[in-house]
Amino acid sequence: MTDSRSVVLARIRAALGGPAALPVPDEAIARAYRESHVEGDLVALLAENLTDYRAHVHRSPESDVAGLCGRLLAARGTRTVAVPADLPGAWIPRNRDLRLVRDDGSFTAAELDRIDSVITGCAVAVAETGTLVLDAGPGQGRRILTLVPDHHICVVRTADQIVASVPQVLRRLDPRRPQTWISGPSATSDIELDRVEGVHGPRTLDVVLVAED
């Protein structure tokens, strides 16, 4: 029994007049290359790269996450905010004029489109690339929850959720889970490089970097 790749390569060699025998399996490749090109303050590097992608970065102690989220929502004029059903209570703002909606998995894209903002956590953040990764784990909700509303507040715990590089983050993720990789607000450019934001995701991304009190 051989793998499909070996069969295809053998057929190509035979068609080109070469030996038709199946190739010897590849030897294991030594992967001793560097996994990261940075050292030092990963929090500062993540903040710098997120800002470069036009995300708005904020720092907060754990005790003020709800207050900061409330102020961000108020400044934006948000009236309705959606959160995953299991978002930590300490992150939920208590603004009087704010309607809080907990996603129970039943909201359609059309219903979510009428929601102003969403607050979630993340699985991990990559400092080198300024990327947030969500995998529908605790405090993150469904993928659609962070793709439809126009404003996303993402909370990142600096103590245990920031890694230096993509190779490091891949070891922490389960490839069977639905993943969303976010580098700044949704944006695209046409052939003349005119940037348009909010085409296939939130137009505005606020990132709250949380340090322990």
Buried (B, 14 or more C-beta within 10 A) or exposed (E): EEEEEBEEBBEEBEEEEEEEEEEEEEEEEEEEEEBBEEEEEBBEBBBEBBBEBBBBBBBBEBEBBBBBBBBBBEEBEBEBBBBBEBBBEEBBBEBEEBEBBEBEEEBEEEEBEEBBBBBBBBBBBBBBBBBBBBBBBEBBBBBBBBBBBBBBBBBBBBEEBBBBBBBBBBEEBEEEEEBBEBBBBBBEEEEEEEEEBBEEBBBBBBBBBBEEE
